[in-house]
C-alpha cells in the first residue's frame, strides 16, 4: 500500500500573500485557490517538470541539468511594470504568449522546495506578489508543454518541457 503524501500546507507559509504585502489584496474567494505546496510534494513536481539534479534555476548551467528546451527570449521586460505595481501588465503582455485557459492548473516554482499550485487566471491577477523573488521563477501547466521563465532583471523566456 502506497503511503499518501500531504500535498498542501497553509498559504501563510509565504508571507507575501498576507494582506499587507499582497498586491492586489488577496480576496477571500481567491485565497483557497492558491495552495502552498509542501516541500516534499513540491520537490516531486520539480523533479518531474524541471530538473532532477538542480534545486534552483540559477544553478542550471548545462542543458542536461533540466527538462526544458527550445528557449525563446521575449522582448517584454516585466520588471518596470512590477516595480510600478501595474497589475494589468501580465495579462496584457504575457498571457497572450500562451494558449493556457484561465482555469488551467499552474505550478509556480521559486525553487525545488518552494512552490504554489493555482490557476492561470490567479497567476495573472496576483503576478506582482508571486514575483517577490526575481531570481528565476518558472511556471508550468501540466496541461501544456510550454513553460514561462521569469528571470533576473525582468527577463522573460517561453520554453518547452520534454
N, C-alpha and C positions, 0 to 999 in steps of 0.2 A: 504494500500500500504506500503510495507516494505521499509524502508529507506536504501539506499545503503551506504556502508562504504568505505572509502578510504583504500585500501589495502597496498599501497606502498608510500614511500617518497624517497627523494634524497639519494643516496648512501653516499653522503658526511656526512650524519648523523654519520657514522662510519669512523673516521679519518684513521684508519689502512688500508683502501683501497686507500688512497691517494698515489701518486707516490713515495714520499719519505719514506713511511712506508711499502707499499705492496711488498711482495716478493713471486714470481717474480713480476715485474711491471705489473699491470693490463692493458691488451690490450684494444684498442678502441672497438674491436668486442666483447670482453668478458664482459666489464663493464655493458652494458644494460641488460645482462642476470643475473646479481647479483642484486636482488631487496631488498632494505631495507624495512622491514615490519613496518607499522605504529604501534604505541603502542597498539591501540585498536584491530587491526587485529591480531597482534602477541599474544595478550592476549587470543583471541578467539581460536587460533590454539593451544596454550599451554594448555588451558583448555580441548580441545578435545583430544590431543595426550599425554600430560604429566601429569598434575596434576590440579585439581580444587581447591586444598587447599593450596598449597605451591607455592611461586613465584620464587624459585631457587632450583636447585637440591641439593645443600649443606644443605638445610633445611629439606629435606625428611629424617625422622627418622623411619618411620613406613610404611610398605607395603600398608596400606590403604590410605596413602597420595598421591599415584600416580598410574598411569595406565601402569606401566612397571612390567614385571615379568620374571622369568627364566633367571636371570642374569648369564652370564658366563664370568669370567675374563679371559683375554688373556695374554699370556706371553710377547708379544711385548710391549715395552715401547717406546712411541713416543717422549719423552722429549729430549733425546740426539740428535735425528735427527732434531727436531725443533730448538734446540739451535745452531746446526751447519748448518742450512738452507739447509738440504738435501731434495730437492723438490721431488725426486723420491720415497722417503721412504713411503709415504702414499699409493701411487699406488702399490708399491711392497708388503707392509706388511698389509695393512688394506683392500684395495679394494678386494682382493681375499676371504676375510672372508664372503662376502655377494654376492648375485646374482643380485645386482642392475645393471641396464643398464646405460650407460653414459648419456643418455638423460632423465633419470628418474628425476622428480622433487624432491627436497630435501629441508627441512626446517632445518636450523642450528640455534639453540637457545642458547643464552648466559643466558637468564632468561625469565621470563614471558613477559617482555616488550621490549626485545631486540632480534631480530632475522632477518634472511635473507632467502629469497627463491631463489633457483638457481637450477642448475643441478648437478647430481652426478659427472660428469666429471670436473666441475669447482671447486667443493669442493676438489677433488683430486689434481687439479692443484694449487690452492691457499691456501691449508690447513694451511700453516705457518701463513698467515695473519688472517685466521679465528680463530686460536688459540692464539690470542694476550692475551686473558684472560683464564687462565687454571684452573679456579675454577669450573669445572664440566660443560661441554657443552654436548648437545645432538643433534644428527642428526636423523631426522625422514623422511622417504619417505612414502607419502600417499599410494603408490603402494605396500608397503611391511609391514609385521607385525614386521620385525626386526628393531632395533634401534642401534645406536652406542653411547656410552657414553665415552667421553674423559675427564678424571678427573685429579685432582691434582697429581703432581709427575709423570705424564706420564702414569697413569693407563688407560687401555683400557678395556671396557666391551661391549659385544654384548648381547642384551636382546630382549624381545618381547613386543609389545604393546598388551593390552587387546583387 
